[in-house]
């Protein structure tokens, strides 16, 4: 609870505390009030925060801070199939050997799922990757 603050302000601050949120701006940003906020759940995410003179035409001071964030660059390798390498005679033979009457039972969604599985399995069996 902040002395001299309104009930709404104290409820807001209590909610932030309950959710482990850190408010990093501690200096006034307009007159004597802290109106501009920088909030995080990680207190170490923000560093070197300073309140400076207002930008031209504004009645709020500027808030400048450094964000410490690390990221990893993912090695996004996309596998591309070369369908010219596929053995289409083998695929046709496999499709012809399926007992479709036994496989395709149920409603349209179930039949579609089964058919799709057969096609995907055949696709995986044929090494068509670059």
C-alpha positions, 0 to 999 in steps of 0.5 A: 500500500502506498500512502497518499495513493487512491484506492484504485492505485493501491488495488493496481499495485497489489495486483502487480505484487500478486502477479510478481510484476515489477514496475521499473519507472521510479522517477516522475514522468509528468510533473511529480507523478509517475504516469509512464510505466515499464512493467515486466515479470522478470526484474532483471529484464530491464536495466539502465532506466532513466527519465530524461527531458520531454520530447519536443511538444510533449508534457511527459518526460522520455523514459529510456531503458535497456532490455536484456534479452537472449535468443537463439537462432533456430537452424530452420532446415526445410526438407524438400521432396524431389518427386521426380525421384519417386518410384511411381510404379511401386506406389501404384503397385502398393495402392493396387494391393490395398483392400480398400473395402476393408480400409475405407469403412465408417463416415467420410471423415474416417475414410478420408483419415484412413486414405490420407494415412495410406498416402502419407505412409507411401510418401515416407517410404519413398525417399524423395528428399533432396 
